[in-house]
């Protein structure tokens, strides 16, 4: 496929299950990235779910059947109605992923002719699978941005146990991650995990960490004790899979 000149605007389709007005997790970063691309003159269309994170309760406007399109921050956002479990245990989480894939599929077919490039955010892992189908089946230019390596996080959080299901999940992940010639991850350890799934094929992952956001949903100011001083920010969830001991180690390093 001919390469588009860097100075020309592009039609960019963003696939991200999480999106603003969610104030935590992946959603705010996907939204700020899409809006920044639109501000640079690109035409950006987003496919997302209705907001549901971190409460795991979908906020669907009244009289909405399946889809609703809105204009937000210079970006055209189409939202899909998906199954959102109140208690996302493994089986229900899988049902959520499957419902997301089925809801998104018709929109992908509609945008396939329009998009010059796709920007796919995972999780949801279903987004990565759909992006792999676009790349392999249609030869689309697809960039995958990995916010979590899903089989690993499922195993570490106890949602996936060693055995056949784990083997199948890793086999699917390997096929999926090897589908992309352009891929990015939040950090070096995540990129190393991806390299194991990709078997060193089609290049290495670019390190693209999340940024310290300029906008705060509460409009809170920086605490006076931090004003004018260097400080560290921990970006992530507090759960089973996080090695939060590293926060204590970071504090010791900073104190020195």
Number of C-alpha atoms within 10 A of each C-alpha: 6 4 6 10 8 7 7 8 15 18 17 22 25 24 26 23 30 27 28 21 15 19 16 16 17 22 21 19 20 25 23 17 12 27 18 16 18 21 14 9 14 18 19 22 23 26 23 24 28 25 23 22 20 12 11 13 15 18 13 19 9 6 6 10 10 11 17 15 12 11 10 14 14 17 20 19 23 18 22 25 21 25 18 21 16 13 11 14 11 13 10 15 17 14 17 18 20 16 17 23 20 13 19 25 11 10 14 18 11 10 16 15 9 13 20 18 16 24 20 27 26 23 19 22 23 22 21 27 20 18 28 24 16 20 19 15 9 10 11 20 18 27 21 24 23 26 20 19 19 17 20 17 15 17 14 14 13 12 14 16 13 9 8 9 11 16 13 12 15 16 13 15 22 18 14 22 25 21 23 23 16 18 24 20 25 18 16 14 11 18 20 15 14 24 19 12 19 21 13 13 14 14 14 18 24 15 17 16 13 15 10 10 9 7 10 9 10 7 8 8 8 9 7 8 7 9 10 8 7 7 9 9 8 8 11 11 11 9 9 11 14 13 9 13 8 10 13 10 11 11 12 10 9 11 7 5
